[in-house]
Amino acid sequence: MKRVTSVKANEDFTLELEFGDGKRRRFDTKPYLDKGIFRQLRDVEYFKKVSVAYGTVQWQNKQDFAPETLFLESEVIE
C-alpha cells in the first residue's frame, strides 16, 4: 500500500504529495469539491490546512482521500 509522507496544498486546489517510496505526485481535488463533505474544501484557507494522517491526507473536519486514490488519480511531478 502506498503511504503519503508529506503534502503541500496549492492555491489551485491541487495537492503535491510525496509517498513512502520517494515518488512525488500531484493530485487534483477539483472534481470532488461539489460532493458532500468535500464542499468545505472550496474555502482555500481551509484547504491549505491539510496534513498527513495515517498514511494519507486529512483536514480538520476529517475529510480525507484513500492513499490508493491519491496515487492512482495523480500525475507524476518531475
RANOR-V256780 format. One record per residue. RES is the residue in three letters. NEAR is the number of other C-alpha atoms within 12 Angstrom. D_FIRST is the distance of its C-alpha to the first C-alpha in Angstrom with 1 decimal. Layout:
BEGIN
res=RES near=NEAR d_first=D_FIRST
res=RES near=NEAR d_first=D_FIRST
END
This chain:
BEGIN
res=MET near=15 d_first=0.0
res=LYS near=23 d_first=3.8
res=ARG near=27 d_first=6.4
res=VAL near=36 d_first=10.0
res=THR near=24 d_first=12.6
res=SER near=28 d_first=15.7
res=VAL near=32 d_first=17.2
res=LYS near=26 d_first=20.7
res=ALA near=28 d_first=22.4
res=ASN near=22 d_first=25.1
res=GLU near=20 d_first=28.3
res=ASP near=21 d_first=27.4
res=PHE near=27 d_first=24.6
res=THR near=29 d_first=21.8
res=LEU near=37 d_first=19.1
res=GLU near=34 d_first=18.5
res=LEU near=37 d_first=15.0
res=GLU near=30 d_first=13.7
res=PHE near=28 d_first=10.1
res=GLY near=20 d_first=9.5
res=ASP near=15 d_first=10.3
res=GLY near=15 d_first=13.5
res=LYS near=21 d_first=13.3
res=ARG near=26 d_first=15.4
res=ARG near=31 d_first=15.5
res=ARG near=30 d_first=17.8
res=PHE near=34 d_first=17.2
res=ASP near=26 d_first=20.4
res=THR near=32 d_first=20.8
res=LYS near=22 d_first=24.3
res=PRO near=16 d_first=23.7
res=TYR near=22 d_first=22.6
res=LEU near=21 d_first=25.4
res=ASP near=14 d_first=27.9
res=LYS near=14 d_first=25.8
res=GLY near=12 d_first=26.3
res=ILE near=17 d_first=24.8
res=PHE near=25 d_first=23.7
res=ARG near=19 d_first=27.5
res=GLN near=25 d_first=27.8
res=LEU near=33 d_first=25.6
res=ARG near=23 d_first=28.5
res=ASP near=18 d_first=30.2
res=VAL near=20 d_first=29.2
res=GLU near=17 d_first=30.0
res=TYR near=22 d_first=27.8
res=PHE near=32 d_first=25.0
res=LYS near=25 d_first=25.3
res=LYS near=25 d_first=24.6
res=VAL near=30 d_first=20.8
res=SER near=28 d_first=18.8
res=VAL near=30 d_first=15.4
res=ALA near=21 d_first=14.7
res=TYR near=17 d_first=12.0
res=GLY near=25 d_first=9.3
res=THR near=31 d_first=10.8
res=VAL near=38 d_first=14.5
res=GLN near=30 d_first=17.3
res=TRP near=25 d_first=21.1
res=GLN near=20 d_first=23.9
res=ASN near=17 d_first=24.4
res=LYS near=19 d_first=20.8
res=GLN near=27 d_first=19.9
res=ASP near=28 d_first=16.2
res=PHE near=31 d_first=13.7
res=ALA near=22 d_first=10.3
res=PRO near=30 d_first=7.8
res=GLU near=19 d_first=7.2
res=THR near=23 d_first=11.0
res=LEU near=33 d_first=11.5
res=PHE near=32 d_first=9.9
res=LEU near=17 d_first=11.5
res=GLU near=21 d_first=14.7
res=SER near=24 d_first=15.4
res=GLU near=20 d_first=17.5
res=VAL near=20 d_first=17.5
res=ILE near=16 d_first=19.7
res=GLU near=8 d_first=22.1
END
